[in-house]
Amino acid sequence: MLLAGVGFAVWYFYFNNQTSEEPQVEQTTQEEEVENTFTPDAVVYAFKAKDTDPDTIYWRPASGGERTAVLTLEKNEGLTNYDVVKNVAVFATDKAIYSSQDGGRNFSKVVELTQTGSDALNEQITSVKISNEATKIAYGYLPEVAGKNTATTIDLDGSNKTELFTSDSAGLFIKAWSEE
């Protein structure tokens, strides 16, 4: 019995009085706040002096300065949708889709609606969005009111048209999309 008590005492003092030869390293993680360094360098907008005038697309430096006219739409051509991702800007009218790859300083027509006469009143672009990668445009195309709406993609220059799917519903509104 005495031997068991001595063994317990040796064990107790040995294990409770041991010190580690390696210093304990406290691990800490620092959270670094990432600052958003993206600053737009241009502002693109549509303006007309009178309701009877056609819309003119302008750009100006974001820091201020003189505006520059980029494009004047047809008199009865109305703006319907737009999107901007990085330096790519795109907008749709009731007659076409226009794209810019230089921050809105130049636009080119990449899709043109083709119906004429009273049929042209029914044909429309229901939405337009640039991919998150800023390399393609997706849009909803409705050839007639209450018809089927087709989701289509094109490259920024209007090439490589691909129909993704057709919806039986007339309202197809693309909120965002990615090629991945």
Secondary structure, DSSP 8 states (H G I E B T S, - for coil): -HHHHHHHHHHHHHHHS---SS-------------------EEEEEE-SSTTS--EEEEEETT----EEEEE--TT--EEEEEEETTEEEEEESSEEEEESSTTS--EEEEE----GGGGGT-EEEEEEE-TTSSEEEEEEESSTTS-EEEEEEETTS-S-EEEEEESSS----------
